[in-house]
Amino acid sequence: MGKGNSPVKLGIIGCGWVTETLHLPALRRVKHANVVAVADGDPERLKRVGDLFQVQRQHADPRAILDDPAIEAVGVWLPADRQVEVAQAVLAAGKHLFIDKPLVFNLKVWDELMAQAARANRLIMVVGLPRRWHRLIGRAREVLRQGSLGKIELIRTVLTGRNPERRSFHEEGDRHAVKGILYQFGVHHFDVLHALLRSEVDDILASSNADESTVIVTARFANGVLASSTFSEGESRNDEIEIYGQTGRLKVSCYRFDGFEYFPPEVHPGDMKTRLQLAAQTLKELPQGLVRMRQGGDFIDSYRVGWQHCVDAIRHDTRPDCTLEEGRRALQVVLAAKESLALGRPVNVE
């Protein structure tokens, strides 16, 4: 049943960096969404985030959000050891769920959450994998849908950068951390690869440096496409995807407003004509690029688009594009890559 013009009332559980820096800024620009309550066990963080985003209902106990009949949907951004537990409580309370990427170490735990979701009555399940909502990734998906690159042969992806909270992904002594860059970075690109190719990974080979702060993954998809993904915890941030087809190459740089570049097969990327065309493209896109930058850029906007999709799905009783099933698929590839690292050989993704 549709909701007309009534806003969807949201509660947020967990006021950490992701909530404060990504989700709540994006939600300010989501139509028909109203964040009415936040919860966090850290009183200082709770007050800072609640006051910053003018959320009057600030709770130390997340149960207050679950017990509030006015709240229809709940976003859960918590440490790994509490993520699924609280998500299950959200479902048991009869509310829609927006959950972050999978932060569990085995599929059984995620499958139990999916089983509970299946038993729930008309609840929308959305996983926070924002890159699939990125404007330039959306353009790339459309190019592939139209077949403009011909038969796809190869995809190369790179995702690098430090933990935004300035802590290592491998910091010892933190029981809340899901350690390993495959969980923190890999899950995002594995989701994007499926969104682009609409094909499953058949087998995977992963190798890393000594502490697994840099991992290189080679995957073979069921449709024959080969993919090479590099994930590294370093100071320099980069997020790029290159798609090589028989009739052209597409390069997407997610941190640039002008990061969508197409190269015909006969064109050398360094020749003067191509460089002038790319410069002209940048100038053409600059005005809108400046507007987007003032609003946080395309990366922040991908969270807004994802939230808008979620809210619209709730209001119109439609299935969201990214569910727990998509989260499971990305997690399955992560776990296979981890197994390949441990065994030192390729493994099948099952």
C-alpha angles and dihedrals in degrees: 000000000000123000100218110213096331112125121241108245112224135197122198122209112198124032101203130131096291092052095044099042105031117016105038094045089051093047090059087073099041114112118233093011125119122181103211102167143022130192133197136152092226106081095199094050092043093055094043094052095038093051094043092057095034095242106158099192106073117172132188090199118056089209087078089066093045092050094048108103092198093063111087103177135028132202115210120203108161138136116286096259092060104032101094095035092058092040089056089050090052090055092046088054089057097246134134114257134222109183133180124244115300111284098180130110100223139035094235093071091049091045090055089055090049091050091053090048090052090054092050117097114247096328118156114231115201128173120209101240098137102178091076086064095050112125095232094044086053090055090049091051089053092049090053092045090055092048092235093148095048118221110000114232106169142010123196121192134182127189118174137160143099129280102277090229087061094244128121118257084229100047110151123230096031106117091184095060124098095215121213134066092241089068094043101039109006096062090062097054093040087057092048092049091056092045089053100041102029087215135113127244111251101186139356141199123197133185131177147177120265099283097031092243086130120041130177117200128191116194134184116208127212090248091058098257117139120215131193118194128183121196121184137171102221141129095259115079121216135158114179139153125192121192119197117200133170091255102037151338128252124200122193121189108188096198094057126075088213094041098124111099129169123196121190114224094253095052124096109215092223100053118113097244092054093047092050091049091052091048090051090049090054092051091048092052096040099093094053089038091059090050091052092047091055087054093051100275133266093301094060089040090058087066090051091051091048092050091046089053090050094049092046090051090053093046095047101033094240131144113259120235093237118047138158086280091063089047090052092051092054091045090051090058091047091053091048090051090050089051091050090053091052095047098037093226141081117284134196118248107233 
